[in-house]
Amino acid sequence: MVELYLLLGVMLAAALVASETKNLLAAAVALGMVGFSVAIIFILVQAPDLAIVQIVVEILTVVFFTAVILRTTEIDTTVTGGLKMETSMFIAAFLAFGGLFLSLIIGVLRELPQFGEPLMRVAQEYVQFGLERTGAANVVAAIILDFRGYDTLGEATVLFTAVVGVLTVMRMVSKKKSGGV
Amino acid sequence: MPGMSLIVRVITGLMSGLLLLYGGYITLHGHLTPGGGFAGGVLIAAALMAVSLAFGSVEQVEKRRYVLSSVLESFGGLWFLILALAGYFVGEFFFRNAGVFFLGRPLELVSGGIIPLANIAIGIKVGAGLFAIFLALGASRFVMKE
């Protein structure tokens, strides 16, 4: 569990950097650090599927942010002989994170059970008794609204939060527009 | 929002009713056939979006629709939560199904206990929520001005 707390510390530091730094590119990189740390945590708690999704989303996010920043701001990209200190630090951090990540994922992949082993008893139970216990002919509905109803509540909460977030942001934007102009 | 051309308006007028009907069908039959509240709600929201894009609307209407869809979204969420809590009070645990409402005979429309009710709640919530997002993104000039 030590590595979990280490990662949480790294995430906290990176989040602080992302929110406090004036350099947008640095903020994007720090945000990426938070996301990849989440991916490593997923691997540590043995959820490789979530980790894969998180990695894909995080790569897309960082690339997207970087593209937007590069298109909208001017950054001094003149190279003055040899690697800059910052660049080499970035590369070192990248290699360190990549190495850590690879070593962890190899361990997890080795521990993963064979496909179909052990037999999924729970799923069998759902398929077998879903109809008589819930009265719903659609076994998917029986699972998402009865056996795993709590998950669906979480899903609905995610949508609610997304709506509230969008509405809040849009209200701020339109207030600024109507107030400024 | 300004409206669109005559062709779009005519076709939307023909299609939107069918879209709404299909969304309702998918939501109500969620416990019998593939689909459910999420899919049906998205269809309902799509029908509403098509109507307001094709026919356009004035500021007052936009504002009223926005308020109504926000309220409906919260209402759907609350409904779902109350269903979950009803299981807690009547039965023993959160999201208890059997015993809260009668289960009915399987494969009939009125069956499955709280599952169809939860599907309706999710359908309202998703449809209204997505429509509210659409209004906020597409018509924020009209809607959000204080």
Interface residues (C-beta under 8 A of the other chain):
Chain A: L131 E132 R133 T134 G135 A136 A137 N138 V140 A141 A142 I144 L145 D146 G149 Y150 T152 L153 A156 T157 L159 F160 A162 V163 V166 L167 M170 R171 V173 S174 K175 K177 S178
Chain B: G30 H31 L32 T33 P34 G36 S70 E73 S74 G77 F80 L81 A84 F94 F95 N97 A98 L103 G104 R105 P106 L107 S111 G112 G113 I114 I115 A118 N119 I122 K125 V126 G129 L130 A132 I133 A136 L137 S140 R141 V143 M144 K145 E146
